[in-house]
Amino acid sequence: MSNLPIQDDAEVRAITKQASDVRDLALKCVVEGPQEVEWATALLGEIAKAQRAAEERRVWFVQPLNEHVKAINGLFKNLVAPLVEADQTLRRKVLAYRHAEQQRIAAETARLQVEHDAREAVARAAITQRLGVEWALTHLGGNRVQFQAVHDALSAFIAKVEGREA
């Protein structure tokens, strides 16, 4: 234990001496009969009194320090309160941005998927129409000029839907 000014306190010196003396008595004590039990029981009472006195003196020394520590902790709690508020505010804003960004990305992905599905459907319809025209031209023996005009009109329409010029 380091040499503290507390050790120079008269009450602390008295408690220290008493504790040492009582320990020595307890170590030497032999309990072999009712008289020794009675004596040891009385010594236990003295030990309890000495422990209470030591605790009271300890509290007498530490209470002002604890109050000082409590005051410092309170001061710093108030001092950092704006920082805690700033931290929480920014965290909420970052989370809100991330959430909005995820929603934006999901909406854009859905939009692109719809556009892709529409282009695919148009392409499938165009292929089906072209195959139908080609089949009709070769198998039905119809007016080739008429079929060609239908084919050209369909091609122009599909190109326009797909966003390109025929």
C-alpha positions as CSV (number, residue, x, y, z in Angstrom):
1,M,0.0,0.0,0.0
2,S,1.4,3.4,-0.9
3,N,1.9,6.0,1.8
4,L,-1.3,8.0,1.9
5,P,-2.0,10.9,4.2
6,I,-4.9,8.8,5.5
7,Q,-2.4,6.5,7.2
8,D,-1.4,9.4,9.4
9,D,-5.0,9.8,10.7
10,A,-5.2,9.0,14.4
11,E,-8.3,6.9,14.1
12,V,-6.9,5.0,11.1
13,R,-3.7,4.2,13.2
14,A,-5.9,3.0,16.1
15,I,-8.0,0.8,13.8
16,T,-4.9,-0.6,12.2
17,K,-3.3,-1.5,15.6
18,Q,-6.6,-3.0,16.9
19,A,-7.0,-5.1,13.8
20,S,-3.4,-6.4,14.1
21,D,-3.9,-7.1,17.8
22,V,-7.2,-8.9,17.3
23,R,-5.7,-11.0,14.5
24,D,-2.8,-12.1,16.7
25,L,-5.3,-13.0,19.5
26,A,-7.4,-15.0,17.1
27,L,-4.4,-16.9,15.8
28,K,-3.2,-17.8,19.3
29,C,-6.7,-18.7,20.5
30,V,-7.4,-22.4,21.3
31,V,-11.1,-23.2,21.7
32,E,-11.4,-26.4,23.7
33,G,-14.1,-25.7,26.1
34,P,-17.1,-23.5,27.1
35,Q,-14.9,-20.7,28.6
36,E,-12.8,-20.4,25.4
37,V,-16.1,-20.4,23.3
38,E,-17.4,-17.6,25.5
39,W,-14.1,-15.6,25.2
40,A,-14.0,-16.3,21.4
41,T,-17.6,-15.2,21.0
42,A,-16.8,-11.9,22.8
43,L,-13.8,-11.4,20.6
44,L,-16.0,-11.9,17.5
45,G,-18.2,-9.1,18.9
46,E,-15.2,-6.9,19.2
47,I,-14.1,-7.8,15.7
48,A,-17.6,-6.8,14.3
49,K,-17.3,-3.5,16.2
50,A,-13.8,-2.8,14.8
51,Q,-15.1,-3.7,11.2
52,R,-18.0,-1.2,11.6
53,A,-15.6,1.5,12.9
54,A,-13.2,0.9,10.0
55,E,-16.1,1.0,7.5
56,E,-17.4,4.3,9.0
57,R,-13.9,5.9,8.8
58,R,-13.5,4.6,5.2
59,V,-16.8,6.2,4.2
60,W,-15.8,9.4,6.0
61,F,-12.7,9.6,3.8
62,V,-14.3,8.5,0.5
63,Q,-17.7,10.2,0.6
64,P,-16.4,13.6,-0.4
65,L,-14.3,12.0,-3.1
66,N,-17.3,10.1,-4.4
67,E,-19.4,13.2,-4.4
68,H,-16.6,15.0,-6.3
69,V,-16.5,12.1,-8.9
70,K,-20.3,12.2,-9.2
71,A,-20.2,16.0,-9.9
72,I,-17.4,15.5,-12.5
73,N,-19.4,12.7,-14.2
74,G,-22.5,14.9,-14.3
75,L,-20.5,17.7,-15.8
76,F,-19.1,15.6,-18.5
77,K,-22.5,14.0,-19.2
78,N,-23.9,17.4,-19.9
79,L,-20.8,18.4,-21.8
80,V,-21.1,15.5,-24.3
81,A,-24.9,15.6,-24.5
82,P,-24.8,17.7,-27.8
83,L,-22.3,15.2,-29.2
84,V,-24.6,12.3,-28.4
85,E,-27.5,14.2,-30.0
86,A,-25.4,15.0,-33.1
87,D,-24.3,11.3,-33.4
88,Q,-27.9,10.0,-33.1
89,T,-29.2,12.7,-35.6
90,L,-26.5,11.8,-38.2
91,R,-27.1,8.1,-37.8
92,R,-30.8,8.5,-38.4
93,K,-30.1,10.7,-41.5
94,V,-27.7,8.2,-42.9
95,L,-30.1,5.3,-42.3
96,A,-32.9,7.3,-43.9
97,Y,-30.7,8.0,-47.0
98,R,-29.7,4.4,-47.3
99,H,-33.4,3.3,-47.1
100,A,-34.5,5.9,-49.7
101,E,-31.6,4.8,-52.0
102,Q,-32.6,1.1,-51.6
103,Q,-36.2,2.1,-52.6
104,R,-35.0,4.1,-55.5
105,I,-32.8,1.3,-56.8
106,A,-35.6,-1.2,-56.4
107,A,-38.0,1.0,-58.3
108,E,-35.4,1.6,-61.1
109,T,-34.8,-2.2,-61.2
110,A,-38.5,-2.8,-61.5
111,R,-38.9,-0.2,-64.2
112,L,-36.0,-1.6,-66.2
113,Q,-37.5,-5.1,-65.9
114,V,-40.8,-3.9,-67.2
115,E,-39.1,-2.2,-70.2
116,H,-37.1,-5.4,-70.8
117,D,-40.2,-7.6,-70.6
118,A,-42.1,-5.2,-73.0
119,R,-39.2,-5.3,-75.5
120,E,-39.0,-9.1,-75.3
121,A,-42.8,-9.4,-75.8
122,V,-42.6,-7.0,-78.9
123,A,-39.7,-9.0,-80.3
124,R,-41.6,-12.3,-79.8
125,A,-44.7,-10.8,-81.4
126,A,-42.6,-9.5,-84.3
127,I,-41.0,-12.9,-84.8
128,T,-44.4,-14.6,-84.7
129,Q,-45.8,-12.1,-87.2
130,R,-42.9,-12.4,-89.5
131,L,-43.0,-16.1,-89.4
132,G,-46.7,-16.0,-90.1
133,V,-46.3,-13.7,-93.1
134,E,-43.4,-15.8,-94.5
135,W,-45.5,-19.0,-94.0
136,A,-48.5,-17.4,-95.7
137,L,-46.3,-16.2,-98.6
138,T,-44.9,-19.6,-99.2
139,H,-47.8,-21.9,-98.4
140,L,-51.0,-20.0,-99.3
141,G,-49.8,-18.5,-102.6
142,G,-51.5,-15.2,-101.9
143,N,-50.7,-11.9,-103.4
144,R,-47.1,-11.4,-102.7
145,V,-47.3,-7.6,-103.0
146,Q,-50.1,-7.5,-100.3
147,F,-48.1,-9.7,-98.0
148,Q,-45.0,-7.6,-98.5
149,A,-46.9,-4.4,-97.6
150,V,-48.2,-6.0,-94.4
151,H,-44.8,-7.2,-93.6
152,D,-43.2,-3.8,-94.1
153,A,-45.9,-2.0,-92.1
154,L,-45.4,-4.5,-89.2
155,S,-41.6,-4.0,-89.4
156,A,-42.0,-0.3,-89.2
157,F,-44.4,-0.5,-86.3
158,I,-42.1,-2.9,-84.4
159,A,-39.1,-0.6,-85.0
160,K,-41.1,2.4,-83.7
161,V,-42.1,0.5,-80.6
162,E,-38.6,-0.6,-80.0
163,G,-37.4,3.0,-80.4
164,R,-35.5,2.6,-83.7
165,E,-36.3,3.7,-87.1
166,A,-37.1,1.1,-89.8
